[in-house]
């Protein structure tokens, strides 16, 4: 069963829009590409380490899950600013014009 949509106030919507804008602006920073490169390098390092450990002494399922979780977490942290502008607000929220005109 679908969860009912939450109605947010004008103030909550305004704060959400400002936060999403701030997050999206991170991708425009000159060092954003460096950050993304470092994240992917770390992901590759984790994968190589896992492969070596699996081929050698082996890894428990818990260790594998931990390392996979690290990879997912790194990629998730990188994707938040990239997806900030695409996030949808609820249909029951006030219109954007109402939010921007009310300060």
Backbone as JSON Lines, residues from 0, in Angstrom:
{"i":0,"aa":"X","n":[0.84,-1.17,0.0],"ca":[0.0,0.0,0.0],"c":[0.89,1.24,0.0]}
{"i":1,"aa":"X","n":[0.54,2.21,-0.82],"ca":[1.34,3.43,-0.93],"c":[1.21,4.28,0.32]}
{"i":2,"aa":"X","n":[2.32,4.89,0.67],"ca":[2.34,5.77,1.82],"c":[1.71,7.1,1.44]}
{"i":3,"aa":"X","n":[0.86,7.68,2.29],"ca":[0.26,8.97,1.96],"c":[1.33,10.06,1.9]}
{"i":4,"aa":"X","n":[1.18,10.97,0.95],"ca":[2.14,12.05,0.8],"c":[2.0,13.04,1.94]}
{"i":5,"aa":"X","n":[3.14,13.53,2.4],"ca":[3.16,14.48,3.49],"c":[3.06,15.89,2.92]}
{"i":6,"aa":"X","n":[2.2,16.69,3.48],"ca":[2.07,18.08,3.07],"c":[3.09,18.88,3.86]}
{"i":7,"aa":"X","n":[3.9,19.68,3.13],"ca":[4.89,20.49,3.84],"c":[4.48,21.95,3.81]}
{"i":8,"aa":"X","n":[4.92,22.67,4.81],"ca":[4.56,24.08,4.92],"c":[5.41,24.9,3.94]}
{"i":9,"aa":"X","n":[5.02,26.15,3.78],"ca":[5.78,27.05,2.92],"c":[7.22,27.21,3.42]}
{"i":10,"aa":"X","n":[7.37,27.33,4.73],"ca":[8.71,27.49,5.31],"c":[9.56,26.25,5.08]}
{"i":11,"aa":"X","n":[8.98,25.06,5.27],"ca":[9.71,23.82,5.03],"c":[10.11,23.7,3.57]}
{"i":12,"aa":"X","n":[9.2,24.07,2.69],"ca":[9.49,24.0,1.25],"c":[10.6,24.97,0.89]}
{"i":13,"aa":"X","n":[10.55,26.17,1.43],"ca":[11.58,27.17,1.15],"c":[12.95,26.65,1.62]}
{"i":14,"aa":"X","n":[13.0,26.11,2.84],"ca":[14.26,25.56,3.36],"c":[14.76,24.41,2.49]}
{"i":15,"aa":"X","n":[13.85,23.57,2.03],"ca":[14.22,22.45,1.17],"c":[14.8,22.94,-0.15]}
{"i":16,"aa":"X","n":[14.14,23.95,-0.74],"ca":[14.63,24.5,-2.01],"c":[16.01,25.13,-1.85]}
{"i":17,"aa":"X","n":[16.21,25.86,-0.75],"ca":[17.52,26.47,-0.5],"c":[18.6,25.42,-0.31]}
{"i":18,"aa":"X","n":[18.26,24.38,0.45],"ca":[19.24,23.31,0.7],"c":[19.58,22.58,-0.59]}
{"i":19,"aa":"X","n":[18.57,22.28,-1.4],"ca":[18.83,21.61,-2.67],"c":[19.69,22.47,-3.57]}
{"i":20,"aa":"X","n":[19.45,23.78,-3.57],"ca":[20.27,24.68,-4.36],"c":[21.71,24.69,-3.89]}
{"i":21,"aa":"X","n":[21.91,24.72,-2.57],"ca":[23.26,24.68,-2.02],"c":[23.98,23.39,-2.4]}
{"i":22,"aa":"X","n":[23.26,22.27,-2.31],"ca":[23.87,20.99,-2.67],"c":[24.22,20.94,-4.16]}
{"i":23,"aa":"X","n":[23.32,21.43,-4.99],"ca":[23.56,21.42,-6.43],"c":[24.75,22.31,-6.79]}
{"i":24,"aa":"X","n":[24.95,23.4,-6.04],"ca":[26.06,24.3,-6.31],"c":[27.42,23.64,-6.06]}
{"i":25,"aa":"X","n":[27.45,22.6,-5.25],"ca":[28.71,21.9,-5.01],"c":[29.31,21.35,-6.3]}
{"i":26,"aa":"X","n":[28.47,20.92,-7.22],"ca":[28.97,20.35,-8.47],"c":[29.61,21.39,-9.36]}
{"i":27,"aa":"X","n":[29.36,22.67,-9.11],"ca":[29.95,23.74,-9.92],"c":[31.32,24.18,-9.39]}
{"i":28,"aa":"X","n":[31.7,23.71,-8.22],"ca":[33.0,24.09,-7.66],"c":[34.13,23.5,-8.49]}
{"i":29,"aa":"X","n":[35.25,24.21,-8.59],"ca":[36.37,23.73,-9.4],"c":[36.92,22.37,-8.94]}
{"i":30,"aa":"X","n":[36.85,22.09,-7.67],"ca":[37.42,20.84,-7.15],"c":[36.44,19.68,-7.14]}
{"i":31,"aa":"X","n":[35.24,19.87,-7.67],"ca":[34.25,18.8,-7.68],"c":[34.76,17.6,-8.46]}
{"i":32,"aa":"X","n":[35.39,17.84,-9.6],"ca":[35.92,16.76,-10.43],"c":[36.99,15.99,-9.66]}
{"i":33,"aa":"X","n":[37.81,16.7,-8.91],"ca":[38.85,16.05,-8.1],"c":[38.2,15.15,-7.05]}
{"i":34,"aa":"X","n":[37.17,15.66,-6.39],"ca":[36.46,14.87,-5.39],"c":[35.9,13.59,-6.0]}
{"i":35,"aa":"X","n":[35.23,13.71,-7.16],"ca":[34.65,12.55,-7.82],"c":[35.73,11.54,-8.21]}
{"i":36,"aa":"X","n":[36.86,12.03,-8.68],"ca":[37.96,11.16,-9.05],"c":[38.5,10.41,-7.83]}
{"i":37,"aa":"X","n":[38.66,11.11,-6.73],"ca":[39.17,10.47,-5.5],"c":[38.18,9.41,-5.01]}
{"i":38,"aa":"X","n":[36.89,9.69,-5.09],"ca":[35.88,8.71,-4.67],"c":[35.99,7.45,-5.53]}
{"i":39,"aa":"X","n":[36.07,7.62,-6.85],"ca":[36.16,6.45,-7.73],"c":[37.48,5.69,-7.53]}
{"i":40,"aa":"X","n":[38.57,6.41,-7.26],"ca":[39.85,5.74,-6.97],"c":[39.73,4.9,-5.71]}
{"i":41,"aa":"X","n":[39.06,5.43,-4.7],"ca":[38.88,4.68,-3.44],"c":[38.0,3.45,-3.68]}
{"i":42,"aa":"X","n":[36.97,3.59,-4.5],"ca":[36.11,2.46,-4.84],"c":[36.93,1.37,-5.52]}
{"i":43,"aa":"X","n":[37.75,1.76,-6.47],"ca":[38.6,0.78,-7.16],"c":[39.6,0.13,-6.21]}
{"i":44,"aa":"X","n":[40.15,0.92,-5.27],"ca":[41.09,0.36,-4.29],"c":[40.39,-0.67,-3.41]}
{"i":45,"aa":"X","n":[39.17,-0.38,-2.99],"ca":[38.4,-1.31,-2.17],"c":[38.14,-2.6,-2.96]}
{"i":46,"aa":"X","n":[37.76,-2.47,-4.22],"ca":[37.49,-3.65,-5.05],"c":[38.73,-4.52,-5.21]}
{"i":47,"aa":"X","n":[39.88,-3.87,-5.48],"ca":[41.13,-4.64,-5.62],"c":[41.5,-5.34,-4.32]}
{"i":48,"aa":"X","n":[41.32,-4.64,-3.21],"ca":[41.62,-5.23,-1.91],"c":[40.7,-6.42,-1.63]}
{"i":49,"aa":"X","n":[39.43,-6.27,-1.95],"ca":[38.48,-7.37,-1.74],"c":[38.85,-8.57,-2.6]}
{"i":50,"aa":"X","n":[39.19,-8.32,-3.85],"ca":[39.55,-9.41,-4.76],"c":[40.77,-10.16,-4.24]}
{"i":51,"aa":"X","n":[41.78,-9.42,-3.8],"ca":[42.98,-10.05,-3.27],"c":[42.67,-10.87,-2.02]}
{"i":52,"aa":"X","n":[41.86,-10.32,-1.14],"ca":[41.52,-11.05,0.09],"c":[40.68,-12.28,-0.21]}
{"i":53,"aa":"X","n":[39.78,-12.19,-1.18],"ca":[38.93,-13.34,-1.53],"c":[39.77,-14.45,-2.18]}
{"i":54,"aa":"X","n":[40.72,-14.06,-2.99],"ca":[41.58,-15.06,-3.65],"c":[42.58,-15.65,-2.67]}
{"i":55,"aa":"X","n":[42.94,-14.9,-1.62],"ca":[43.89,-15.35,-0.63],"c":[43.21,-16.08,0.51]}
{"i":56,"aa":"X","n":[43.17,-15.42,1.66],"ca":[42.62,-16.04,2.87],"c":[41.11,-16.13,2.87]}
{"i":57,"aa":"X","n":[40.45,-15.41,1.99],"ca":[38.99,-15.43,1.95],"c":[38.39,-14.33,2.81]}
{"i":58,"aa":"X","n":[37.13,-14.09,2.6],"ca":[36.4,-13.07,3.37],"c":[35.07,-13.65,3.82]}
{"i":59,"aa":"X","n":[34.69,-13.3,5.02],"ca":[33.37,-13.73,5.49],"c":[32.3,-12.91,4.77]}
{"i":60,"aa":"X","n":[31.08,-13.39,4.82],"ca":[29.98,-12.64,4.21],"c":[29.82,-11.27,4.87]}
{"i":61,"aa":"X","n":[30.07,-11.2,6.17],"ca":[29.96,-9.92,6.88],"c":[31.01,-8.94,6.38]}
{"i":62,"aa":"X","n":[32.25,-9.42,6.16],"ca":[33.31,-8.56,5.65],"c":[32.98,-8.07,4.23]}
{"i":63,"aa":"X","n":[32.45,-8.98,3.42],"ca":[32.06,-8.59,2.06],"c":[30.96,-7.54,2.09]}
{"i":64,"aa":"X","n":[29.98,-7.75,2.95],"ca":[28.87,-6.8,3.06],"c":[29.37,-5.44,3.54]}
{"i":65,"aa":"X","n":[30.32,-5.44,4.47],"ca":[30.89,-4.19,4.97],"c":[31.57,-3.42,3.85]}
{"i":66,"aa":"X","n":[32.4,-4.11,3.08],"ca":[33.12,-3.45,1.98],"c":[32.16,-2.97,0.89]}
{"i":67,"aa":"X","n":[31.16,-3.77,0.58],"ca":[30.16,-3.33,-0.41],"c":[29.41,-2.11,0.11]}
{"i":68,"aa":"X","n":[29.14,-2.09,1.39],"ca":[28.48,-0.93,2.0],"c":[29.33,0.32,1.92]}
{"i":69,"aa":"X","n":[30.64,0.17,2.07],"ca":[31.54,1.32,1.92],"c":[31.46,1.87,0.5]}
{"i":70,"aa":"X","n":[31.44,0.98,-0.48],"ca":[31.36,1.41,-1.88],"c":[30.05,2.14,-2.13]}
{"i":71,"aa":"X","n":[28.96,1.56,-1.67],"ca":[27.64,2.18,-1.86],"c":[27.6,3.54,-1.17]}
{"i":72,"aa":"X","n":[28.15,3.62,0.04],"ca":[28.16,4.88,0.78],"c":[28.97,5.97,0.09]}
{"i":73,"aa":"X","n":[30.13,5.61,-0.42],"ca":[30.96,6.59,-1.14],"c":[30.24,7.12,-2.36]}
{"i":74,"aa":"X","n":[29.66,6.22,-3.12],"ca":[28.95,6.64,-4.33],"c":[27.69,7.44,-4.0]}
{"i":75,"aa":"X","n":[27.04,7.08,-2.91],"ca":[25.84,7.83,-2.5],"c":[26.21,9.25,-2.09]}
{"i":76,"aa":"X","n":[27.3,9.4,-1.35],"ca":[27.73,10.73,-0.94],"c":[28.07,11.59,-2.16]}
{"i":77,"aa":"X","n":[28.67,10.98,-3.15],"ca":[29.01,11.71,-4.37],"c":[27.76,12.08,-5.16]}
{"i":78,"aa":"X","n":[26.74,11.24,-5.13],"ca":[25.57,11.47,-5.98],"c":[24.57,12.48,-5.41]}
{"i":79,"aa":"X","n":[24.63,12.75,-4.12],"ca":[23.64,13.66,-3.52],"c":[23.63,15.02,-4.21]}
{"i":80,"aa":"X","n":[24.77,15.7,-4.36],"ca":[24.73,17.0,-5.05],"c":[24.32,16.87,-6.52]}
{"i":81,"aa":"X","n":[24.73,15.78,-7.18],"ca":[24.4,15.59,-8.58],"c":[22.89,15.44,-8.8]}
{"i":82,"aa":"X","n":[22.21,14.87,-7.83],"ca":[20.77,14.62,-7.96],"c":[19.91,15.64,-7.21]}
{"i":83,"aa":"X","n":[20.54,16.62,-6.58],"ca":[19.78,17.57,-5.75],"c":[18.74,18.33,-6.56]}
{"i":84,"aa":"X","n":[19.06,18.73,-7.77],"ca":[18.11,19.49,-8.56],"c":[17.0,18.62,-9.12]}
{"i":85,"aa":"X","n":[17.22,17.32,-9.2],"ca":[16.2,16.44,-9.77],"c":[15.18,15.95,-8.76]}
{"i":86,"aa":"X","n":[15.45,16.2,-7.48],"ca":[14.55,15.7,-6.43],"c":[13.17,16.32,-6.58]}
{"i":87,"aa":"X","n":[12.17,15.51,-6.43],"ca":[10.79,15.97,-6.58],"c":[10.23,16.34,-5.22]}
{"i":88,"aa":"X","n":[9.44,17.4,-5.2],"ca":[8.69,17.74,-4.0],"c":[7.3,17.14,-4.13]}
{"i":89,"aa":"X","n":[6.61,17.08,-3.05],"ca":[5.28,16.49,-3.11],"c":[4.34,17.37,-3.91]}
{"i":90,"aa":"X","n":[3.38,16.75,-4.56],"ca":[2.42,17.5,-5.36],"c":[1.54,18.38,-4.49]}
{"i":91,"aa":"X","n":[1.42,18.02,-3.23],"ca":[0.56,18.8,-2.35],"c":[1.29,20.0,-1.76]}
{"i":92,"aa":"X","n":[2.54,20.2,-2.14],"ca":[3.29,21.35,-1.65],"c":[2.83,22.62,-2.35]}
{"i":93,"aa":"X","n":[3.06,23.76,-1.72],"ca":[2.71,25.02,-2.37],"c":[3.55,25.23,-3.63]}
{"i":94,"aa":"X","n":[3.07,26.06,-4.5],"ca":[3.78,26.36,-5.74],"c":[5.07,27.13,-5.43]}
{"i":95,"aa":"X","n":[6.06,27.02,-6.32],"ca":[7.35,27.67,-6.12],"c":[7.2,29.19,-6.06]}
{"i":96,"aa":"X","n":[6.28,29.75,-6.87],"ca":[6.08,31.2,-6.86],"c":[5.6,31.67,-5.49]}
{"i":97,"aa":"X","n":[4.78,30.87,-4.84],"ca":[4.28,31.24,-3.51],"c":[5.41,31.29,-2.5]}
{"i":98,"aa":"X","n":[6.36,30.37,-2.64],"ca":[7.46,30.3,-1.7],"c":[8.4,31.48,-1.89]}
{"i":99,"aa":"X","n":[8.78,31.76,-3.13],"ca":[9.75,32.81,-3.39],"c":[9.2,34.21,-3.1]}
{"i":100,"aa":"X","n":[7.9,34.39,-3.21],"ca":[7.32,35.71,-2.98],"c":[7.06,35.99,-1.51]}
{"i":101,"aa":"X","n":[7.24,35.02,-0.68],"ca":[6.89,35.16,0.73],"c":[8.13,35.18,1.59]}
{"i":102,"aa":"X","n":[8.72,36.33,1.81],"ca":[9.93,36.41,2.64],"c":[9.75,37.36,3.77]}
